[in-house]
Amino acid sequence: NVFAADADVTGVATTAPVVIADGSTIESGTCIGPNCVIGRGVVLGADCRIRGSVVMDNARIGTGVTITDSIVGPSVVIENGADLLAGSVIGEAAVIDRDAIVAGTAVEAGAGVA
């Protein structure tokens, strides 16, 4: 695992390989890995599950979110309880609403999913 010196990963479980870039904050109870990259300035809420995924710079991920085998673009907002199923690709600055399920599809940049 590779964690930037200023990445806050206290109380986070990781399964290698995981890369977490600088300036990221990950709240306790979150599990990341294997095969994950977390970009710069990302905020991951508590109790998230991230597997086989890339979360790009400045994304904001709420509490209890699950992201599996997906790509989350820069500056995306994913609200509490949302679930990204395998194969999901979320475009830049898209917003995924609370408890939404993205079932392995692409969401265009700037779009919203309820």
GIQUI-V621645 format. One record per pair of residues at least 12 apart in sequence whose C-alpha atoms are under 10 Angstrom apart, sorted by the first residue. I is the first residue (numbers start at 1). J is the second residue. D is the distance in whole Angstrom. If there is no record, write none. Layout:
I:J:D ; I:J:D
//
This chain:
1:14:8 ; 1:15:8 ; 1:16:5 ; 1:17:5 ; 1:18:5 ; 1:19:6 ; 1:20:8 ; 1:33:10 ; 1:34:10 ; 1:35:10 ; 1:36:10 ; 2:16:9 ; 2:17:8 ; 2:18:6 ; 2:19:5 ; 2:20:6 ; 2:21:8 ; 2:37:10 ; 3:18:8 ; 3:19:6 ; 3:20:5 ; 3:21:6 ; 3:22:8 ; 3:24:10 ; 3:38:10 ; 4:19:8 ; 4:20:6 ; 4:21:5 ; 4:22:5 ; 4:23:8 ; 4:24:9 ; 4:40:9 ; 5:20:10 ; 5:21:9 ; 5:22:7 ; 5:23:9 ; 6:20:10 ; 6:21:9 ; 6:22:6 ; 6:23:6 ; 6:24:8 ; 6:25:9 ; 7:20:7 ; 7:21:7 ; 7:22:5 ; 7:23:5 ; 7:24:5 ; 7:25:6 ; 7:26:8 ; 7:40:9 ; 7:41:9 ; 7:42:9 ; 8:20:9 ; 8:22:9 ; 8:23:8 ; 8:24:6 ; 8:25:5 ; 8:26:6 ; 8:27:8 ; 8:28:10 ; 8:43:10 ; 9:24:8 ; 9:25:7 ; 9:26:5 ; 9:27:7 ; 9:28:8 ; 9:30:9 ; 9:44:10 ; 10:25:9 ; 10:26:8 ; 10:27:7 ; 10:28:6 ; 10:29:9 ; 10:30:10 ; 11:26:9 ; 11:27:7 ; 11:28:4 ; 11:29:6 ; 11:30:8 ; 11:31:9 ; 11:46:10 ; 12:26:7 ; 12:27:7 ; 12:28:5 ; 12:29:6 ; 12:30:5 ; 12:31:6 ; 12:32:8 ; 12:46:9 ; 12:47:9 ; 12:48:10 ; 13:28:8 ; 13:29:7 ; 13:30:6 ; 13:31:5 ; 13:32:6 ; 13:33:8 ; 13:49:10 ; 14:30:9 ; 14:31:6 ; 14:32:5 ; 14:33:6 ; 14:34:7 ; 14:35:10 ; 14:36:9 ; 14:50:10 ; 14:51:10 ; 15:31:8 ; 15:32:6 ; 15:33:5 ; 15:34:5 ; 15:35:8 ; 15:36:9 ; 15:51:9 ; 16:32:9 ; 16:33:6 ; 16:34:5 ; 16:35:7 ; 16:36:8 ; 17:32:9 ; 17:33:7 ; 17:34:5 ; 17:35:5 ; 17:36:7 ; 17:37:9 ; 17:52:10 ; 18:32:7 ; 18:33:6 ; 18:34:6 ; 18:35:6 ; 18:36:5 ; 18:37:6 ; 18:38:8 ; 18:51:10 ; 18:52:9 ; 18:53:10 ; 18:54:10 ; 19:32:10 ; 19:33:9 ; 19:34:10 ; 19:35:8 ; 19:36:6 ; 19:37:5 ; 19:38:6 ; 19:39:8 ; 19:54:10 ; 20:32:10 ; 20:36:8 ; 20:37:6 ; 20:38:5 ; 20:39:6 ; 20:40:8 ; 20:41:10 ; 20:42:9 ; 20:55:10 ; 21:37:8 ; 21:38:6 ; 21:39:5 ; 21:40:5 ; 21:41:8 ; 21:42:8 ; 21:56:10 ; 21:57:9 ; 22:38:9 ; 22:39:8 ; 22:40:5 ; 22:41:7 ; 22:42:9 ; 22:57:10 ; 23:39:9 ; 23:40:6 ; 23:41:5 ; 23:42:7 ; 23:43:9 ; 23:57:10 ; 23:58:9 ; 24:38:8 ; 24:39:7 ; 24:40:6 ; 24:41:4 ; 24:42:5 ; 24:43:6 ; 24:44:8 ; 24:57:9 ; 24:58:8 ; 24:59:10 ; 25:38:10 ; 25:40:9 ; 25:41:7 ; 25:42:6 ; 25:43:5 ; 25:44:6 ; 25:45:8 ; 25:60:10 ; 26:38:10 ; 26:42:8 ; 26:43:6 ; 26:44:5 ; 26:45:6 ; 26:46:7 ; 26:47:10 ; 26:48:9 ; 26:61:9 ; 27:43:8 ; 27:44:6 ; 27:45:5 ; 27:46:5 ; 27:47:8 ; 27:48:9 ; 27:62:10 ; 27:63:9 ; 28:44:9 ; 28:45:8 ; 28:46:5 ; 28:47:7 ; 28:48:9 ; 29:45:9 ; 29:46:5 ; 29:47:4 ; 29:48:7 ; 29:49:9 ; 29:63:10 ; 29:64:9 ; 30:44:8 ; 30:45:8 ; 30:46:6 ; 30:47:4 ; 30:48:5 ; 30:49:6 ; 30:50:8 ; 30:63:9 ; 30:64:8 ; 30:65:9 ; 30:66:10 ; 31:46:9 ; 31:47:7 ; 31:48:6 ; 31:49:5 ; 31:50:6 ; 31:51:8 ; 31:66:10 ; 32:48:8 ; 32:49:6 ; 32:50:5 ; 32:51:6 ; 32:52:9 ; 32:53:9 ; 32:67:10 ; 33:49:8 ; 33:50:6 ; 33:51:5 ; 33:52:6 ; 33:53:8 ; 33:68:10 ; 34:50:8 ; 34:51:6 ; 34:52:6 ; 34:53:9 ; 35:50:9 ; 35:51:7 ; 35:52:5 ; 35:53:7 ; 35:54:9 ; 35:69:9 ; 36:50:7 ; 36:51:6 ; 36:52:5 ; 36:53:5 ; 36:54:6 ; 36:55:8 ; 36:68:10 ; 36:69:9 ; 36:70:10 ; 36:71:10 ; 37:50:10 ; 37:51:10 ; 37:52:8 ; 37:53:7 ; 37:54:5 ; 37:55:6 ; 37:56:8 ; 37:71:10 ; 38:50:10 ; 38:53:8 ; 38:54:6 ; 38:55:5 ; 38:56:6 ; 38:57:8 ; 38:58:10 ; 38:59:9 ; 38:72:10 ; 39:54:8 ; 39:55:6 ; 39:56:5 ; 39:57:4 ; 39:58:7 ; 39:59:8 ; 39:72:10 ; 39:73:10 ; 39:74:8 ; 40:55:9 ; 40:56:7 ; 40:57:5 ; 40:58:6 ; 40:59:9 ; 40:74:9 ; 41:56:9 ; 41:57:6 ; 41:58:5 ; 41:59:7 ; 41:60:9 ; 41:74:10 ; 41:75:9 ; 42:55:8 ; 42:56:7 ; 42:57:6 ; 42:58:5 ; 42:59:5 ; 42:60:6 ; 42:61:8 ; 42:74:9 ; 42:75:9 ; 42:76:10 ; 43:55:10 ; 43:57:9 ; 43:58:7 ; 43:59:6 ; 43:60:5 ; 43:61:6 ; 43:62:8 ; 43:77:10 ; 44:59:8 ; 44:60:6 ; 44:61:5 ; 44:62:6 ; 44:63:7 ; 44:64:9 ; 44:65:9 ; 44:78:10 ; 45:60:8 ; 45:61:6 ; 45:62:5 ; 45:63:4 ; 45:64:7 ; 45:65:8 ; 45:79:9 ; 45:80:8 ; 46:61:9 ; 46:62:8 ; 46:63:5 ; 46:64:6 ; 46:65:9 ; 46:80:10 ; 47:62:9 ; 47:63:6 ; 47:64:5 ; 47:65:7 ; 47:66:9 ; 47:81:10 ; 48:61:8 ; 48:62:8 ; 48:63:6 ; 48:64:5 ; 48:65:5 ; 48:66:6 ; 48:67:8 ; 48:80:9 ; 48:81:9 ; 48:82:10 ; 48:83:10 ; 49:63:10 ; 49:64:7 ; 49:65:6 ; 49:66:5 ; 49:67:6 ; 49:68:8 ; 49:83:9 ; 50:65:8 ; 50:66:6 ; 50:67:5 ; 50:68:6 ; 50:69:8 ; 50:70:9 ; 50:84:10 ; 51:66:8 ; 51:67:6 ; 51:68:5 ; 51:69:6 ; 51:70:8 ; 51:86:9 ; 52:67:8 ; 52:68:6 ; 52:69:4 ; 52:70:7 ; 52:71:9 ; 52:86:9 ; 53:67:7 ; 53:68:6 ; 53:69:5 ; 53:70:5 ; 53:71:6 ; 53:72:8 ; 53:86:9 ; 53:87:9 ; 53:88:10 ; 53:89:10 ; 54:67:9 ; 54:68:10 ; 54:69:8 ; 54:70:7 ; 54:71:5 ; 54:72:6 ; 54:73:8 ; 54:89:10 ; 55:67:9 ; 55:70:8 ; 55:71:6 ; 55:72:5 ; 55:73:6 ; 55:74:7 ; 55:75:10 ; 55:76:9 ; 55:90:10 ; 56:71:8 ; 56:72:6 ; 56:73:5 ; 56:74:5 ; 56:75:8 ; 56:76:8 ; 56:92:9 ; 57:72:9 ; 57:73:8 ; 57:74:5 ; 57:75:6 ; 57:76:9 ; 57:92:10 ; 58:73:9 ; 58:74:6 ; 58:75:5 ; 58:76:7 ; 58:77:9 ; 58:93:9 ; 59:72:8 ; 59:73:7 ; 59:74:6 ; 59:75:4 ; 59:76:5 ; 59:77:6 ; 59:78:8 ; 59:92:9 ; 59:93:8 ; 59:94:10 ; 60:74:9 ; 60:75:7 ; 60:76:6 ; 60:77:5 ; 60:78:6 ; 60:79:8 ; 60:93:10 ; 60:95:10 ; 61:75:10 ; 61:76:8 ; 61:77:6 ; 61:78:5 ; 61:79:6 ; 61:80:7 ; 61:81:10 ; 61:82:9 ; 61:96:9 ; 62:77:8 ; 62:78:6 ; 62:79:5 ; 62:80:4 ; 62:81:7 ; 62:82:8 ; 62:97:10 ; 62:98:8 ; 63:78:9 ; 63:79:7 ; 63:80:5 ; 63:81:6 ; 63:82:9 ; 63:98:10 ; 64:79:9 ; 64:80:6 ; 64:81:5 ; 64:82:7 ; 64:83:9 ; 64:99:9 ; 65:78:8 ; 65:79:8 ; 65:80:6 ; 65:81:5 ; 65:82:5 ; 65:83:6 ; 65:84:8 ; 65:98:9 ; 65:99:8 ; 65:100:10 ; 66:78:10 ; 66:80:10 ; 66:81:7 ; 66:82:7 ; 66:83:5 ; 66:84:6 ; 66:85:8 ; 66:101:10 ; 67:82:8 ; 67:83:6 ; 67:84:5 ; 67:85:6 ; 67:86:8 ; 67:87:10 ; 67:88:9 ; 67:102:10 ; 68:83:8 ; 68:84:6 ; 68:85:5 ; 68:86:5 ; 68:87:8 ; 68:88:8 ; 68:104:9 ; 69:84:8 ; 69:85:7 ; 69:86:5 ; 69:87:6 ; 69:88:7 ; 69:89:9 ; 69:104:9 ; 70:84:7 ; 70:85:7 ; 70:86:6 ; 70:87:5 ; 70:88:5 ; 70:89:6 ; 70:90:8 ; 70:104:8 ; 70:105:9 ; 70:106:10 ; 71:84:9 ; 71:86:9 ; 71:87:8 ; 71:88:6 ; 71:89:5 ; 71:90:6 ; 71:91:9 ; 71:106:9 ; 72:84:9 ; 72:88:8 ; 72:89:6 ; 72:90:5 ; 72:91:7 ; 72:92:8 ; 72:93:10 ; 72:94:9 ; 72:107:10 ; 73:89:8 ; 73:90:6 ; 73:91:5 ; 73:92:5 ; 73:93:7 ; 73:94:8 ; 73:107:10 ; 73:108:10 ; 73:109:8 ; 74:90:9 ; 74:91:8 ; 74:92:5 ; 74:93:6 ; 74:94:9 ; 74:109:9 ; 75:91:9 ; 75:92:6 ; 75:93:5 ; 75:94:8 ; 75:95:9 ; 75:109:10 ; 75:110:10 ; 76:90:7 ; 76:91:7 ; 76:92:6 ; 76:93:4 ; 76:94:5 ; 76:95:6 ; 76:96:8 ; 76:109:9 ; 76:110:8 ; 76:111:10 ; 76:112:10 ; 77:90:10 ; 77:92:9 ; 77:93:7 ; 77:94:6 ; 77:95:5 ; 77:96:6 ; 77:97:8 ; 77:112:9 ; 78:90:10 ; 78:93:10 ; 78:94:8 ; 78:95:6 ; 78:96:5 ; 78:97:6 ; 78:98:7 ; 78:99:9 ; 78:100:9 ; 78:112:10 ; 78:113:10 ; 79:95:8 ; 79:96:6 ; 79:97:5 ; 79:98:5 ; 79:99:7 ; 79:100:8 ; 80:96:9 ; 80:97:8 ; 80:98:5 ; 80:99:6 ; 80:100:9 ; 81:97:9 ; 81:98:6 ; 81:99:4 ; 81:100:7 ; 81:101:9 ; 82:96:7 ; 82:97:7 ; 82:98:6 ; 82:99:4 ; 82:100:5 ; 82:101:6 ; 82:102:8 ; 82:114:10 ; 83:96:9 ; 83:98:9 ; 83:99:7 ; 83:100:6 ; 83:101:5 ; 83:102:6 ; 83:103:8 ; 84:96:9 ; 84:100:8 ; 84:101:6 ; 84:102:5 ; 84:103:6 ; 84:104:7 ; 84:105:9 ; 85:101:7 ; 85:102:6 ; 85:103:5 ; 85:104:5 ; 85:105:8 ; 86:102:9 ; 86:103:7 ; 86:104:5 ; 86:105:9 ; 87:102:9 ; 87:103:8 ; 87:104:4 ; 87:105:6 ; 87:106:8 ; 88:102:7 ; 88:103:7 ; 88:104:4 ; 88:105:5 ; 88:106:6 ; 88:107:8 ; 89:102:9 ; 89:103:10 ; 89:104:7 ; 89:105:6 ; 89:106:5 ; 89:107:6 ; 89:108:8 ; 89:109:10 ; 90:102:9 ; 90:104:10 ; 90:105:8 ; 90:106:6 ; 90:107:5 ; 90:108:7 ; 90:109:7 ; 90:110:9 ; 90:111:9 ; 90:112:10 ; 91:106:8 ; 91:107:6 ; 91:108:5 ; 91:109:4 ; 91:110:7 ; 91:111:8 ; 92:107:9 ; 92:108:8 ; 92:109:5 ; 92:110:6 ; 92:111:9 ; 93:108:9 ; 93:109:6 ; 93:110:5 ; 93:111:8 ; 93:112:9 ; 94:107:7 ; 94:108:7 ; 94:109:5 ; 94:110:4 ; 94:111:5 ; 94:112:6 ; 94:113:8 ; 95:107:9 ; 95:108:10 ; 95:109:9 ; 95:110:7 ; 95:111:6 ; 95:112:5 ; 95:113:6 ; 95:114:9 ; 96:111:9 ; 96:112:6 ; 96:113:5 ; 96:114:6 ; 97:112:7 ; 97:113:6 ; 97:114:5 ; 98:113:9 ; 98:114:7 ; 99:114:8 ; 100:113:7 ; 100:114:6 ; 101:113:8 ; 101:114:8 ; 102:114:9
//
